[in-house]
Amino acid sequence: MEAELLYVTKPSDSQLEGIKNFVRKEYKNQGFAESDTGEVDINLIEDASLKSGFILRLGAKEYDWSEQGRIAQLTNRINDVVTKTGQNLSSQNIVSILRASIEEFELEAKTREIGTVTFVGDGIVTVEGINHSCYGEIVIFDCGVKGMVQDVRRDEIGIILFGRDTEIFEGSHVVRTGKMAGTPVGDAFLGRIIDALGSPIDGAGEIEADGYRPIENPAPGIVDRLSVAVPMETGILSIDSMFPIGRGQRELIIGDRQTGKTSIAMDTILNQKGKDVICIYVAIGQKASTVAKLVNTLKKHDALQYTIIVAATAADPAPLQYIAPYAGTALAEYFMYQGKDVLIIYDDLSKHAVAYRAISLLLERSPGREAYPGDVFYLHSRLLERSSRLTPEAGGGSITALPIIETQAGDVSAYIPTNVISITDGQIYLESELFNAGQRPAVNVGLSVSRVGGAAQTKAMKKAAGSVRIDLAQYREMEVFTQFSSDLDDNTKKQLAHGRALMELLKQPLGNPFSMAQQVITLVAANAHIFSDVPIPKIRQFRIDLLKYMSEEHIEIIGELEASKDLTDETRSAIVKACEEFKARS
């Protein structure tokens, strides 16, 4: 039998004999035969860092009877009280906790389950000894770095690191905490930039947390969900009119690199100003300069005050990129269960899947299609299913998810895109050819779809946008056939002019979301062919001037649309009449 004793003052012979008797007793309790518990070999190691007392290690167990261990226990106790109460403790409260701990002090060794590192490299550590640890549990290495149990095998544990592995070596010790991976949450996180562990990285000081939530949480059940019926307006005409998004929906934004995916997400955040919606932007594997640019955009439009940015940049290890979207969702759930509406953007899940693939391959899991592990579908399904709209009894809030997927050469049939398409409630497909042709946002009307449909639209928008998709489809089909013909009848020319005007109206500059009333007025005017005979280069300026005229001269029409959310025949006629008056003036 072998044991290890770390001490400050070397034990006397009688003390050493007492420790040996304790070791024999423990081995006997673990099921060893009487004949096996005779000879005890104790390896004595002097360690001045313990201050006083000693630590005894028997296999995977550690009995901590040191000053350092007592201080750690008191620190953990204070942290637990802070977590439960959600308040910062005063010096008086801390003193009372210390007094209670001294009164309850017992001369007994505290046992901890410890393991030994057998392999370390690339942010992955293999450990023997902590056999009772479970998936998702946090462990701490003797250098202070934290990790999470990711792989539980028959004779060893695979751990992913949340820090650098430069101070972890073969033979290093690791201790179980008994706590599952989680993140601090609270209202104070609004307007802040944090990492995947919930620590601030914006240089604006510490964040006062109101609680602590596990990053992995079961999705709300079927009984706790409501159907999607309240609009989540993006302010982008082409989306709100044809592919409406509702609160609690998961709408995928998919397209090649540099086609405007993040721009759509950012415009949606800007459009939530004053609508009591909390926005969370999760940057996965993005460049730090890109994240900084987005922060500046949000600050410029006063949108950072209702936004939280969770950043796991390209410089961060794969484990942090892996847990970032789950940490962001835990923050979103904190607000959702308070009855608030949350918009969360995952930018992007392609890089998230790549980070998980890297972790899985390093953990020696069997690779499948495109070298991804077999559970890569579950990776995203358990994340996106947490987005929902709750019943009032369950909390009444909602999480609307806008996951982003990057395709290669427009291939939506690749492994990860098809997986996420099957999980979400629709997709907005951005096409490189449209983008290069100057159509911004470059939404492909044919491949994009919202499976919620008109349920997520106001009555006014539903009535105004009724025939837009059909008109655009007819225009594209007619344009192909008429490019070879020069002799066209008046009806065909009218349809082509209407289609060209619609395509031009769907172009929208960055950071310029439209209100619901502005979108309805634009669509009603377009359907009344107000824009059809305006020269194409002048249409966008004509619309700007028209909307300005409506807000100054016909504010009652905008007030009626905003109040009733409906488009009556009288309101439609008033809009058309006002547009014709403006056109006659200009």
Salt bridges, closest charged atoms under 4 A:
GLU4 OE1 - ARG57 NH1 3.11
GLU17 OE2 - ARG24 NH1 3.69
GLU34 OE1 - LYS28 NZ 3.09
GLU62 OE2 - ARG57 NE 2.85
GLU62 OE1 - ARG112 NH2 1.99
ASP64 OD2 - ARG112 NH2 3.55
ASP80 OD1 - LYS179 NZ 3.15
GLU104 OE1 - ARG77 NH1 3.30
GLU108 OE2 - LYS110 NZ 3.19
GLU113 OE2 - HIS132 ND1 3.01
GLU113 OE1 - ARG176 NH1 2.88
GLU137 OE2 - ARG176 NE 2.95
ASP151 OD2 - ARG153 NE 2.91
ASP151 OD1 - ARG365 NH2 3.53
GLU156 OE2 - ARG153 NH1 2.63
ASP202 OD2 - ARG192 NE 2.72
GLU216 OE2 - ARG382 NH2 2.93
GLU233 OE1 - LYS275 NZ 3.25
ASP302 OD2 - LYS273 NZ 3.79
GLU333 OE1 - ARG213 NH2 3.48
GLU333 OE2 - ARG386 NE 2.94
ASP341 OD2 - ARG247 NH1 2.72
ASP348 OD2 - LYS351 NZ 3.10
GLU385 OE1 - ARG225 NH2 3.84
GLU385 OE2 - ARG250 NH1 2.81
ASP425 OD1 - ARG250 NH2 2.91
ASP471 OD2 - HIS498 NE2 3.28
GLU504 OE1 - LYS507 NZ 3.25
GLU504 OE2 - ARG540 NE 3.40
ASP533 OD1 - LYS583 NZ 2.37
GLU556 OE2 - HIS554 ND1 3.37
ASP566 OD1 - LYS463 NZ 2.96
GLU581 OE1 - HIS554 NE2 3.77
